């Protein structure tokens, strides 16, 4: 029995290593190719066969959801940190900038999947990610409102749509790396007007 346990440990470590390599390769492939990223190429870049890839992630959506979940956790942590900043409007703007950068990280793939959250059959983890982003944003927006830095008519859903739209627009002009920041500054300037 001891021999069986010993032989299982390396496989578990190998499985963890394979999973991490797949996630790194997928993040790079999605960042470079967006929706055109190939699962077969991701597996090859990770150094694993198709069976290993599909055992860990049975679909492209499952793989993307795992990546999105990690990013959403980071965005929510950033939002919690910003909630303590004295400048409530600046905190909201900084967080929306982080959301927009996240949306551009995989060439529109994240925004596309997050936009489908309300459709039947949406992955529960993806829906939870969407809810977490909205909840974090709502905290920052409400705080900005309480400080007189955002009008009561502004909705967090609208701000997130705006951030994603600006991210998409900036992706269309890849030769202008400063476009996203300029668009965000222009669009969000009215928050505390």
C-alpha positions in Angstrom: 0.0 0.0 0.0 2.9 2.4 0.7 4.2 1.8 -2.8 0.9 2.8 -4.3 0.8 6.1 -2.3 4.4 6.9 -3.3 3.6 6.3 -7.0 0.5 8.5 -6.8 2.3 11.5 -5.4 4.4 12.3 -8.5 1.3 12.0 -10.6 -0.5 14.5 -8.5 2.5 16.9 -8.7 2.7 16.3 -12.4 -1.0 17.0 -12.8 -0.6 20.3 -10.9 2.4 21.2 -13.0 0.5 20.3 -16.2 -2.4 22.4 -15.2 -0.2 25.4 -14.4 1.6 25.0 -17.7 -1.7 24.9 -19.6 -2.9 28.0 -17.8 0.3 29.9 -18.6 0.2 28.8 -22.3 -3.5 29.6 -22.6 -3.0 33.1 -21.1 -0.3 33.8 -23.6 -2.3 32.3 -26.5 -5.5 34.2 -25.7 -3.4 37.4 -25.2 -1.9 37.0 -28.7 -4.8 35.5 -30.7 -7.9 36.3 -28.7 -10.8 34.1 -29.9 -8.7 32.6 -32.6 -6.5 30.8 -30.0 -6.3 27.1 -30.7 -6.7 24.6 -27.9 -4.3 22.2 -29.8 -1.7 24.9 -29.9 -2.2 25.7 -26.3 -1.6 22.0 -25.4 1.5 21.9 -27.6 2.9 25.1 -26.0 2.3 23.7 -22.6 4.0 20.4 -23.6 0.9 18.3 -22.9 -1.2 16.0 -25.1 -4.8 16.6 -26.1 -6.0 14.1 -23.5 -4.2 15.9 -20.7 -5.5 19.2 -21.8 -9.1 18.1 -22.1 -8.9 16.2 -18.8 -8.1 19.5 -17.0 -10.2 21.7 -19.2 -12.9 20.0 -21.2 -13.6 23.1 -23.3 -12.2 26.5 -24.3 -14.8 28.1 -22.0 -13.7 26.0 -19.0 -10.1 27.1 -19.6 -11.0 30.7 -20.1 -13.3 30.7 -17.0 -10.3 29.5 -14.9 -8.2 32.4 -16.2 -10.9 34.9 -15.8 -11.6 33.8 -12.2 -8.0 34.4 -11.2 -8.1 37.8 -12.8 -11.4 38.7 -11.3 -10.1 37.7 -7.8 -7.2 40.1 -8.4 -9.6 42.9 -9.7 -11.8 42.5 -6.6 -8.8 42.6 -4.3 -7.7 45.8 -6.0 -11.1 47.2 -5.5 -11.1 46.4 -1.8 -7.7 48.1 -1.5 -9.0 51.2 -3.4 -12.0 51.4 -1.1 -9.8 52.7 1.6 -8.3 55.5 -0.6 -9.3 59.1 0.5 -10.1 60.1 -3.1 -13.3 58.2 -3.8 -13.6 59.4 -7.4 -10.0 58.6 -8.1 -10.4 55.1 -6.6 -13.3 54.4 -8.9 -11.5 55.7 -11.9 -8.4 53.6 -11.0 -10.4 50.5 -10.6 -12.3 51.0 -13.9 -8.9 51.5 -15.6 -7.8 48.1 -14.2 -11.1 46.6 -15.5 -10.5 48.0 -18.9 -6.9 46.7 -19.0 -8.2 43.3 -17.9 -10.7 43.4 -20.8 -7.9 44.1 -23.3 -5.6 41.4 -21.9 -7.0 38.7 -24.2 -8.1 40.7 -27.2 -11.7 41.0 -26.4 -12.3 37.4 -25.4 -13.0 38.3 -21.7 -15.5 41.0 -22.6 -17.2 38.7 -25.1 -17.6 35.9 -22.5 -18.7 38.3 -19.7 -21.3 39.8 -22.0 -23.0 36.4 -22.4 -23.5 36.0 -18.6 -27.2 36.6 -18.7 -27.8 33.9 -21.3 -29.2 30.5 -20.3 -26.5 27.8 -19.8 -23.8 30.2 -18.8 -21.1 28.7 -16.6 -21.9 29.3 -13.0 -18.3 30.3 -12.3 -18.4 32.9 -15.0 -21.7 34.2 -13.6 -20.1 34.4 -10.2 -17.2 36.4 -11.7 -19.6 38.8 -13.3 -21.4 39.2 -10.0 -18.2 39.8 -8.0 -17.0 42.5 -10.5 -20.4 44.2 -10.3 -20.4 44.1 -6.5 -16.9 45.5 -6.2 -17.7 48.2 -8.6 -20.9 49.1 -6.8 -19.0 49.5 -3.5 -16.6 52.0 -5.2 -19.4 53.8 -7.1 -21.6 54.1 -3.9 -18.6 55.5 -2.0 -17.9 58.0 -4.8 -21.6 59.0 -4.7 -21.4 59.5 -0.9 -18.5 61.8 -1.4 -20.4 63.8 -4.1 -18.1 62.5 -6.8 -20.6 60.6 -8.9 -24.1 61.5 -9.9 -27.0 59.2 -8.6 -27.9 58.4 -12.2 -24.7 56.6 -12.9 -25.1 52.8 -12.8 -22.2 50.3 -12.3 -23.4 48.2 -15.2 -23.1 51.3 -17.5 -19.6 52.1 -16.2 -18.5 48.5 -16.8 -20.0 48.5 -20.3 -18.2 51.8 -20.9 -14.9 50.4 -19.7 -15.3 47.3 -21.9 -16.3 49.4 -24.9 -13.3 51.7 -24.5 -11.1 48.6 -24.1 -12.5 47.2 -27.4 -11.9 50.6 -29.2 -8.3 50.8 -28.0 -7.7 47.2 -29.3 -8.7 48.4 -32.8 -5.8 50.9 -32.7 -2.9 48.6 -31.6 -0.4 51.1 -32.9 -1.5 53.7 -30.3 -0.7 52.2 -26.8 -1.9 55.3 -25.0 -5.3 55.3 -26.5 -7.0 53.4 -23.7 -5.8 55.8 -21.0 -6.8 58.8 -23.0 -10.3 57.4 -23.7 -10.8 56.5 -20.1 -9.7 60.0 -18.9 -12.1 61.6 -21.4 -15.0 59.3 -20.5 -14.6 59.4 -16.8 -13.8 63.1 -16.5 -17.5 63.8 -16.0 -17.8 61.5 -12.9 -17.1 64.2 -10.4 -18.2 67.1 -12.6 
